[in-house]
């Protein structure tokens, strides 16, 4: 009987946790994604940074998990702040998106979601990162994530 109660409590906690996480919204579903990218590219060009477009949506648990993961690590947050304009580009593979959105981003959906697209200050796709390669167990691997960001900074790409 105690095992049944314990299992029920664990299941309830897991369900509550999943629901709580799904209520967190990091993707703005009301903005035009093409305009969002244009503004980020302009800002990146003016500041000598690249754009990281995290493509996914509030429907995607791994998308929300990554957004949370990078904000809780000071070193990762600093690398992002120093070298990137970071945006969350809302996309759902079963819903309509602005015409040309996925083409503009190099058709990144082939890697699943989230997927990270690195754009230079002219809006050119520099790299598309499969997020599965950054995972470890039921989270993300700190060293892999840091390595990804560090290898795709403007300085790293230009060889400086």
Secondary structure, DSSP 8 states (H G I E B T S, - for coil): -HHHHHHHHHHHHHHHHHHHHHH---S-TTS-HHHHHHHHHHHHHHHT-EEEEEEE-TT-HHHHHHHHHHHS-HHHHHHHHHHEEEEEEE--TTS---TTHHHHTT-GGGG-SSEEEEE-TTS-EEEEEEGGGGEETTEE-HHHHHHHHHHTSHHHHHT-
